[in-house]
Amino acid sequence: MLRRALLTIIDAAEIGGGQLIVADPDNAGLVDWCAGNGFLRTGGPDLRMYLKVATVRSYLRPEPR
């Protein structure tokens, strides 16, 4: 499910721009799950996390060789 969501987001970013994917985990227990899937903490007091669109693109749609 996460993979499909990320693919949809990078498709949208290719059309309309955008450089970051932001996640707001509902609780502290989800922070580890998000981190395990590449999301990074913003460093703020909340649980907000982010992932660069370019990072997702490189993992899910590598450049042809």
C-alpha positions as CSV (number, residue, x, y, z in Angstrom):
1,M,0.0,0.0,0.0
2,L,2.8,2.4,0.8
3,R,4.6,1.6,-2.5
4,R,1.4,2.4,-4.5
5,A,0.9,5.7,-2.5
6,L,4.6,6.7,-3.1
7,L,4.3,5.9,-6.8
8,T,1.2,8.1,-7.1
9,I,3.0,10.9,-5.3
10,I,6.0,10.8,-7.6
11,D,3.7,10.8,-10.6
12,A,2.0,13.9,-9.3
13,A,5.4,15.5,-8.5
14,E,6.4,15.0,-12.1
15,I,3.4,16.8,-13.3
16,G,3.0,19.6,-10.7
17,G,6.3,19.7,-9.0
18,G,7.1,19.1,-5.4
19,Q,10.3,18.0,-3.6
20,L,9.1,16.5,-0.3
21,I,6.6,14.0,0.9
22,V,5.4,14.8,4.4
23,A,4.0,12.3,6.9
24,D,2.3,13.1,10.2
25,P,2.3,9.8,12.2
26,D,-0.8,9.6,14.4
27,N,1.2,8.4,17.4
28,A,4.8,7.9,18.5
29,G,4.6,4.2,17.8
30,L,4.3,4.9,14.0
31,V,7.5,7.0,14.0
32,D,9.7,3.9,14.0
33,W,7.6,2.4,11.1
34,C,7.9,5.5,9.1
35,A,11.7,5.7,9.8
36,G,12.0,2.1,8.7
37,N,10.5,3.1,5.4
38,G,13.0,6.0,4.8
39,F,11.2,9.0,6.4
40,L,13.3,11.4,8.5
41,R,12.3,13.5,11.5
42,T,12.0,17.2,10.9
43,G,13.7,18.0,14.2
44,G,10.6,19.9,15.4
45,P,8.6,19.2,18.6
46,D,5.9,17.3,16.7
47,L,6.0,13.9,15.0
48,R,6.2,15.3,11.4
49,M,8.5,13.4,9.1
50,Y,9.6,13.8,5.5
51,L,11.1,12.0,2.6
52,K,12.6,13.5,-0.6
53,V,10.7,12.8,-3.8
54,A,14.1,12.3,-5.5
55,T,14.9,9.6,-3.0
56,V,11.7,7.7,-3.6
57,R,12.1,8.1,-7.4
58,S,15.6,6.6,-7.2
59,Y,14.4,3.6,-5.3
60,L,11.2,2.9,-7.1
61,R,12.1,4.2,-10.6
62,P,15.8,3.9,-11.2
63,E,17.2,5.5,-14.3
64,P,17.6,3.1,-17.2
65,R,21.2,2.1,-17.9
